[in-house]
């Protein structure tokens, strides 16, 4: 694996397709958060389960800066964010995918302008297998053959591990499938990018949360599932992936360097949407929370929670949206 420049230092050990360790440092050029005066009130966040832990950690850090602020976090899936913003039950709408056109249209129909958003972190959507599974890599066509009933990438139906090339005790064992429920942005992102907008098999065990997918795979030797890379545990392995139609079919691990370059085929941004009238300044409480998220302290929390931080250049681009 090639090394990045100093601000993007990544040290990773990859043995037989297993991501053993990765140490990520935030860009030293990221600005430290500067406390503002007169910030108080209530702030509600409703949206992504993938971002739920991050939002909770950010809320805890923000409250240390502003003890009088009360911040409530609810994470049941990205689909819950747009209606909460429209109904005014939340000021923050964390999402692990972009808003769909229909969701933006409903927001605009009520307010007369589109919702605002900033990128707050990077994530690699990972394909997990049990730690005892020897498979070294998967192509998107194979992933599609495993999870999709429509197989729009042209592969043959994969029902057993032998269909993916494994031998021995795995050869004739059925593949046990784990995934997210339809309220999840992760469900939609995986469907669009890995399954080429195809349909999921009915045999996918839909889970209410990201960690539930990983727990299921960790407890089932013959399982496979998809979830955010930040939810990895010692009971599972992240499988390196190849998008058959890009980069000459090269295989990439779900690490920081490959996410930044876009080479890892399931790398994505995580977002926070909010209601901002373009003719008026942002509510001070919302603005300061978002500035905290983008700051050095906020991005250190991103790393702590197992996700991938923004660079200083990315931070500057997102902070400019808040002005």
C-alpha positions, 0 to 999 in steps of 0.5 A: 500500500502506498503512503500518503502525505504526512497529514494523511498518515495511514499505517495498515497491515493487511494479511490474507485480505484482513484489515488488522490495524489502521492508525489514522491521524487527523490533519494537523491543519484542521482548526481547533474549535473556538468557543462563541458567546451567547450560545444556549438552547435546545437542539434535536437530531433525528436521522441516520443510525450509522451516525448515531454514535458519532452524533452522541459523541459530538453532543457530549463534546459540544455540551462540555463547551456549552453546559446550558445546551440540551441536545437530543439524538435519535438514530433510526435511519436516514429516511427519518431525517427529511420528515423531521426537518420538514416537520420542525421536530429536529434542526439536524438531519444526519444522513449516510446518503444524499437526500433523494429528489422526492425528499428535497422536493417535499422540503422545498414545497414547504419552505421555498428553498432546498435543505442545506447540508455539509459533509461531516466524515468519510465512511467505507461501507464494508462487506463483512464475513466471520473471522474464520471465513478464509475468503480473500476478496470479492468482486462487485459481481460476486457481491451482487450474486450473493445479495441480489435476486435480480443480479443486474451485474450479470453473475450467476446466483451464489447460494453456497460458499462454494459458489464463491470458490471456497473449498473444504467445510465451506464448500457446500454451506449455504451463505447466511445473509445479513443487511439493514432495513429499508429505513437505512441510508446504508440499505439504499447506498448498498442497493444502488452501488453494489447491486446496481439498483437491483432487488435484495433477496428475500433471505437477507436478514434485515437488521434495525442497526449497523452494529446488529449486522456485524454482531450477526455475522460475528456469531454465524460462521457462514454469514456475510453482511454489509455495514459501516466500516466503523462497526468492525469487531474482533469477530468479523473481517472486512473483505477487500472489494473490486468494482469489476467495471472500474480501475481495471478490476483492481482490489482495494481494502477499506482504508483511509487512503483508498476512501480519500482517493475514491478507489475503494468502491464503497467509500462515501461521505456522511452528511448532516442536513439542516434548514437554512433560509438562504436569505437569513443567517444560520441559527447560532446554536446550529451553526456552532454545533456544525462548526464544532463537528468540523473542527479538530476536536470534532474530527478527532471524535470521528477517528475515535468512533472508527470513521474517517476524518475530513482533511483541512481542505475539505473542512474549509469547503464545508465551513464556507457553507456555514457563513 
